[in-house]
Amino acid sequence: MDKTLIDIFWVLICAGLVFLMQAGFTCLESGLTRSKNSINVAIKNLTDFGISTILFWAFGFALMFGTSAIGWIGSEGFFLSLDEGSWSNTFFLFEIMFCATAVTIVSGATAERLRFKSYIIVSIILAGLIYPIFGHWVWNGIQVGTSSGWLGMMGFVDFAGSTVVHSVGGWVALAALLVIGPRKGRFPPVGAHMKIHGSNLPLSVLGVLLLWIGWFGFNGGSTLALNEQVAGIITNTFLAGASGTMVTLTVGWIIKKQADAELVIFGSLAGLVAITASAHAVSTVNALAIGAIGGIVMLGVNYLLEYLHIDDAVGAVPVHLGAGIWGTLAVAIFGRAELLNTGLNRGEQLLIQAIGIGVCLLWTFGTCYPLFLLINRFLPLRVTKEDERIGLNVSEHGATTELLDMFRTMDSQARTGDLSLRVPVEPFTEVGQIAEHYNWVMDALQKEAARTESSLKEKEMLLREIHHRVKNNLQVISSLISLQSRYRKDDQAIEMAKESQNRIKVMALIHEKLYRSKDFANVEFNDYIKNLVNGLFTSYKVSSSRIVLKMDIENISLGIDTAINSGLIVNELVTNCLKHAFPEGRDGEIRISLCTLNDGEMELVVSDNGVGMPESLDIKKAESLGLRLITNLTERSLHGRVNINRENGTEFRIIFKERNYKDRIRD
């Protein structure tokens, strides 16, 4: 096919515009991913273009556009000689851009977790084998105006590559995603899906605008000549992109109750992808419809991927595969027969378009998915968990940023508790200003920590003195009671003396445990009560196989006075259970629980399944069982209330509030 210089010039300009799409993809993908992976995403877009160019020159172009062997594969033109005239060079250059576009779709979808060397392998497979062979089936012969590929000869129409470029890239991306899995934290085992937000949406919007400009050449240059169709093709392209934008904005607004920026980005691209197959053969109204439906299809595929826990970092599969399939079917639905020039009616054309989509699925996904599984078995495609955590900028390329340096210092500080560490400050940058203010905060915190440490030392000295005096006083009181019991020979006096001594010992035990805890502001109630009750079991020589102890205590910190009072209550109740609830030979169970209620109150429950208290017993008069002590401690010290349930044993339910320090001092 002879080409005029103006045709050659037009196609060269369009090749440059399609090349600009590489910049668009770089901005789009870098902005939609986290900053710790932005360098990795950008370098992939540059690397895959180099891979595509070399492979397409070496044998990809020959496989795709060389003389067809019965419509299946090209047989000549390997290591292409570029001395055959300006049109050959121009056509080769234009087709390189399409190959690179198909490859770069995978980089965005698999961002943030695919190894760089794995991406190189995927790019080689796609650029050197998958894309050129399927492209041969559809486009072989277009450079001379006659279809030679078997799908093209059947009447399959894909003007600029909704399937050949976009669906091929989408199917390969989907195969890779299924093998490498979602990003860490994207789909938690429990709870809602976690959205991983991009680092720079304005940069992504710039990328979309660059892609729109590139689509001038993508669709406009696919005429391979500057003819009367070009203006209409470009107009249809932009109308479809605009309708895709507005429909996804509207539908997304209705669903999410807000204007979702990412859906607007994806919707515009979905409209552009959808019109790519039929931009030359539809009216402007139909172009609007194709773009709008493309946006809706994109939304549906996007929700389907989330439902299936398939993590596409930049929406590449919904945009390029979903909208690409729809756009290919739209050729038969909206295409004008005289412009399609296949000699098929709409039903036949729709069948052929569906066959082409199915063939693309079988060839691309059917080849790549098992191949990726095989490669992954010997060479893991995905980075390690630690590499994913720190980001691929560092783990894959050794690159770092001032933001990463700041995070590293903060992470080390969090792990070691070293308040002397300071974040490096890069002057005249936003991150540097944040780091400087963070260091100011740490300076103030370190000074406050020093004052707190000094205060704690003073408190410890005071508590040591109190501890010493309390122990001495308790010992003196215990000795006096013991002496009194020697002179009082009646049984009641001896029993009361023993009871008093036991209570003093318990108070001493509680005081000792609280002091030894070294937590002067609060007491970890869980461990404290466990130690106290286990001590009672040991003191009364009760076998845990005869009386089972079950405890369900929340990990609550109580003020020291609240802990003492509630500890005395637990001591009295458990002692009563051990002494009175289980006569000799009777097995049983004691249950202790503490939980926080909705209104901020706490509920302490001590129950047993023993013989139970007599119904006639008045708890306010039952001094021998220590019940008056329990009610007094609850009502006067804890400002709470006591409820008793006497069914199936005895259950004491004490409800109180933990009061702050000022309230306790005021009382």
Residue pairs with C-beta under 8 A, 6 or more apart in sequence:
1 87
1 143
1 144
1 145
3 11
3 87
3 90
3 224
3 225
4 225
6 226
7 224
7 225
7 226
8 86
8 87
8 90
9 226
10 221
10 225
10 226
10 230
11 90
11 91
11 94
11 221
11 224
11 225
12 90
12 93
12 94
13 217
13 221
14 94
14 216
14 217
14 218
14 220
14 221
15 90
15 93
15 94
15 96
15 97
15 217
15 221
16 217
17 213
17 214
17 216
17 217
17 218
17 220
17 221
18 94
18 97
18 98
18 101
18 214
18 217
18 218
18 221
19 97
19 214
20 210
20 213
20 214
20 217
21 97
21 101
21 210
21 211
21 214
21 215
21 218
22 45
22 46
22 49
22 100
22 101
22 104
23 207
23 210
24 207
24 208
24 209
24 210
24 211
24 213
24 214
25 45
25 101
25 104
25 107
25 108
25 207
25 211
26 41
26 42
26 45
26 46
26 207
27 203
27 204
27 206
27 207
27 210
28 108
28 204
28 207
28 208
28 211
28 265
28 314
29 41
29 42
29 45
29 107
29 108
29 111
29 207
29 313
29 314
30 38
30 41
30 42
30 199
30 200
30 203
30 204
30 207
31 198
31 199
31 200
31 201
31 202
31 203
31 204
31 205
31 206
31 207
32 108
32 111
32 198
32 201
32 204
32 262
32 265
32 313
32 314
32 315
33 41
33 111
33 112
33 198
33 199
33 313
33 314
34 112
34 196
34 197
34 198
34 199
34 391
35 199
35 200
35 391
35 401
35 403
36 390
36 391
36 392
36 393
36 394
36 404
37 111
37 112
37 391
37 392
37 393
38 199
38 200
38 393
39 392
39 393
39 397
39 399
40 111
40 112
40 116
40 391
40 392
40 393
40 396
40 397
41 107
41 108
41 111
43 116
43 397
44 104
44 107
44 116
44 119
45 104
45 107
47 116
47 119
47 120
47 123
48 100
48 103
48 104
48 106
48 107
48 119
48 123
48 127
49 100
49 103
49 104
51 103
51 120
51 123
51 124
51 127
52 60
52 96
52 99
52 100
52 103
52 123
52 127
53 96
53 100
55 124
55 127
55 128
56 95
56 96
56 99
56 127
56 132
57 79
57 80
57 92
57 96
58 78
58 79
58 128
59 78
59 79
59 128
59 132
60 99
60 127
60 128
60 131
60 132
61 77
61 80
61 92
61 95
61 96
61 132
62 74
62 75
62 76
62 77
62 78
62 80
63 73
63 74
63 129
63 132
63 133
63 136
64 74
64 95
64 131
64 132
64 133
64 135
64 136
64 139
64 140
65 74
65 77
65 91
65 95
65 136
65 139
65 140
65 143
66 74
66 75
66 76
66 77
66 78
67 74
67 75
67 76
67 77
68 74
68 75
68 136
68 140
68 141
68 148
68 149
69 75
70 150
71 137
71 140
71 148
71 149
71 150
71 153
72 136
72 137
72 150
73 133
73 136
74 132
74 136
74 140
80 92
82 88
82 89
82 92
91 143
91 224
94 221
94 224
97 217
98 161
98 164
98 165
98 218
99 127
99 131
99 132
100 127
101 161
101 165
101 169
101 218
102 126
102 127
102 131
102 161
102 164
102 165
102 166
102 168
102 169
103 123
103 126
103 127
103 131
103 169
104 169
105 166
105 169
105 170
105 172
105 173
105 316
105 320
106 119
106 122
106 123
106 126
106 169
106 172
106 173
106 176
106 316
107 119
108 173
108 313
108 314
108 316
109 173
109 174
109 176
109 177
109 312
109 313
109 314
109 316
109 317
110 119
110 122
110 173
110 176
110 177
110 180
110 313
111 313
111 314
112 183
112 196
112 313
112 388
112 392
113 180
113 181
113 183
113 184
113 382
113 383
113 388
113 392
114 122
114 176
114 180
114 381
114 382
114 383
115 380
115 381
115 382
115 383
115 396
116 392
116 396
116 397
117 379
118 375
118 379
118 380
118 381
118 382
121 375
121 379
122 172
122 176
122 372
122 381
125 172
125 368
125 371
126 168
126 169
126 172
126 368
129 367
130 168
130 172
130 363
130 364
130 367
130 368
131 164
131 165
131 168
133 363
134 164
134 168
134 359
134 360
134 363
134 364
135 164
136 149
137 149
137 150
137 151
137 152
137 359
138 149
138 151
138 152
138 156
138 158
138 163
138 164
138 356
139 147
139 149
139 152
139 158
139 164
140 147
140 148
140 149
140 152
141 147
141 148
141 149
141 152
142 152
142 224
143 224
147 153
151 355
151 356
151 359
154 352
154 355
155 342
155 343
155 344
155 348
155 349
155 352
156 352
156 353
156 355
156 356
157 277
157 278
157 281
157 331
157 335
157 340
157 342
157 349
157 353
158 164
158 277
158 328
158 331
158 356
159 219
159 222
159 276
159 277
159 278
159 279
159 280
159 281
159 331
160 218
160 219
160 222
160 276
160 277
160 279
161 218
161 222
161 276
161 277
162 273
162 274
162 276
162 277
162 278
162 323
162 324
162 325
162 327
162 328
163 277
163 324
163 325
163 327
163 328
163 356
163 357
163 360
165 276
166 273
166 276
166 319
166 320
166 321
166 323
166 324
166 327
167 320
167 321
167 324
167 325
167 328
167 357
167 360
167 364
168 360
168 364
169 316
169 320
169 321
170 316
170 317
170 319
170 320
170 321
170 322
170 324
171 321
171 360
171 361
171 364
171 365
171 368
172 364
172 365
172 368
173 312
173 316
173 317
173 320
173 321
174 310
174 317
174 321
174 365
175 364
175 365
175 368
175 369
175 372
176 368
176 372
176 381
177 310
177 311
177 312
177 317
178 310
178 369
179 369
179 372
179 373
179 376
179 381
180 376
180 381
180 382
181 311
181 382
182 309
182 310
182 311
183 196
183 311
183 313
183 388
184 385
184 388
184 389
185 194
185 196
186 193
186 194
186 196
186 311
187 193
187 194
187 309
187 311
188 194
193 306
196 313
198 204
198 262
201 261
201 262
201 265
204 262
204 265
205 261
205 265
208 265
208 268
208 269
211 269
211 272
212 238
212 241
212 268
212 272
215 237
215 238
215 241
215 272
215 276
216 234
216 237
218 237
218 276
219 233
219 234
219 236
219 237
219 275
219 276
219 279
220 230
220 233
220 234
220 237
222 233
222 280
223 229
223 230
223 233
223 280
229 280
232 280
233 279
233 280
235 284
235 287
236 275
236 279
236 282
236 284
236 287
237 272
237 275
237 276
237 279
237 287
239 275
239 284
239 287
239 288
239 291
240 271
240 272
240 274
240 275
240 279
240 287
240 288
240 290
240 291
240 294
241 268
241 269
241 271
241 272
241 275
241 291
242 268
242 271
242 288
242 291
243 271
243 287
243 288
243 289
243 291
243 292
243 295
244 267
244 268
244 269
244 270
244 271
244 272
244 274
244 291
244 292
244 294
244 295
244 298
244 323
245 264
245 267
245 268
245 271
245 295
246 267
246 292
247 267
247 271
247 291
247 292
247 295
247 296
248 263
248 264
248 266
248 267
248 268
248 270
248 295
248 296
248 298
248 299
249 259
249 263
249 264
249 267
251 295
251 296
251 299
252 259
252 260
252 263
252 264
252 267
252 299
253 259
253 260
256 263
262 315
263 299
265 315
266 295
266 298
266 302
266 315
266 318
266 319
267 295
267 298
267 299
269 319
269 323
270 291
270 294
270 295
270 297
270 298
270 318
270 319
270 322
270 323
271 290
271 291
271 292
271 294
271 295
271 323
272 291
273 294
273 319
273 320
273 323
273 324
273 327
274 290
274 291
274 293
274 294
274 297
274 323
274 324
274 326
274 327
274 330
275 282
275 287
275 290
275 291
275 294
275 327
276 324
276 327
277 324
277 327
277 328
277 330
277 331
278 290
278 327
278 330
278 331
278 334
278 335
279 287
280 339
281 331
281 335
281 336
281 339
281 340
282 290
282 330
282 334
282 335
282 336
283 334
283 336
286 334
289 334
290 326
290 327
290 330
290 334
293 326
293 330
294 323
294 326
294 327
295 323
297 318
297 322
297 323
297 325
297 326
298 315
298 318
298 319
298 322
298 323
299 318
300 322
301 317
301 318
301 321
301 322
302 312
302 315
302 318
302 322
305 311
305 312
305 317
305 318
310 317
312 318
325 357
328 353
328 356
328 357
329 350
329 353
329 354
329 357
331 340
331 349
331 353
332 346
332 349
332 350
332 352
332 353
333 346
333 350
335 349
337 344
337 345
337 346
340 349
342 349
342 352
344 352
372 381
375 381
376 382
382 388
383 392
383 395
383 396
384 395
386 395
387 395
387 396
388 395
390 404
391 404
393 399
393 400
393 401
393 404
394 400
394 404
401 431
402 424
402 426
402 429
402 431
402 432
402 435
403 431
405 423
405 424
406 423
406 424
406 431
406 434
406 435
406 438
409 421
409 422
409 423
409 424
410 423
410 438
412 418
412 421
413 419
413 421
413 442
419 442
419 445
419 446
419 449
420 446
421 442
422 439
422 442
423 435
423 438
423 439
424 435
425 432
425 435
425 436
425 439
426 432
426 435
456 520
459 520
460 518
460 520
463 515
463 520
467 511
467 515
470 508
470 511
471 508
471 511
471 512
474 504
474 507
474 508
474 511
477 504
478 501
478 504
478 505
481 497
481 500
481 501
481 504
482 497
482 501
484 493
484 497
485 493
485 494
485 497
485 498
488 494
488 497
502 575
503 626
506 568
506 571
506 575
507 568
509 532
509 535
510 532
510 564
510 567
510 568
510 571
511 564
513 528
513 531
513 532
514 523
514 528
514 560
514 563
514 564
517 523
517 524
517 528
519 557
520 560
521 559
521 560
522 557
522 558
522 559
522 560
523 557
523 558
523 559
523 560
523 563
524 555
524 556
524 557
525 553
525 556
525 557
525 558
525 563
525 566
525 594
526 553
526 554
526 555
526 556
528 563
528 567
529 551
529 553
529 567
529 570
529 592
529 594
530 551
530 553
532 567
532 570
532 571
533 549
533 551
533 570
533 574
533 592
534 549
536 571
536 574
536 575
536 578
537 544
537 547
537 549
537 578
540 575
540 578
540 579
542 578
546 582
546 587
546 588
547 577
547 578
547 582
547 587
547 588
547 589
547 590
548 587
548 588
548 589
548 590
549 589
549 590
549 592
550 589
550 590
550 591
550 592
551 591
551 592
551 593
552 591
552 592
552 593
552 594
552 595
553 592
553 593
553 594
554 594
554 595
554 596
556 594
556 596
556 602
558 566
558 658
559 658
559 659
559 661
559 664
561 637
561 664
562 638
562 656
562 658
562 659
565 633
565 637
565 638
566 604
566 638
566 654
566 656
568 629
568 633
569 604
569 606
569 630
569 633
569 634
569 654
570 592
570 604
570 606
572 626
572 627
572 629
572 630
573 606
573 630
573 652
574 590
574 592
574 606
575 626
576 625
576 626
577 590
577 606
577 608
577 610
577 650
580 610
580 611
580 625
581 588
581 608
581 610
581 611
581 612
581 649
581 650
582 588
582 608
582 610
582 611
583 611
586 610
586 611
588 608
588 609
588 610
588 649
589 608
589 609
590 606
590 607
590 608
591 605
591 606
591 607
591 608
592 604
592 605
592 606
593 603
593 604
593 605
594 602
594 603
594 604
594 605
595 602
595 603
596 602
596 603
597 603
597 655
600 657
601 640
601 655
601 656
601 657
602 655
602 656
602 657
602 658
603 653
603 654
603 655
604 653
604 654
604 655
604 656
605 651
605 652
605 653
605 654
606 651
606 652
606 654
607 645
607 649
607 650
607 651
607 652
608 649
608 650
608 651
609 648
609 649
610 649
610 650
611 649
612 646
612 648
612 649
612 650
613 644
613 646
613 650
615 646
619 627
619 628
619 630
619 631
619 642
619 644
620 627
620 628
620 631
621 628
622 628
630 642
630 652
630 654
631 642
634 640
634 641
634 642
634 654
634 656
635 641
635 642
638 654
638 656
638 657
639 656
639 657
639 659
640 654
640 655
640 656
640 657
641 654
641 655
641 656
642 652
642 653
642 654
643 652
643 653
643 654
643 655
644 650
644 651
644 652
644 653
645 651
645 653
659 667
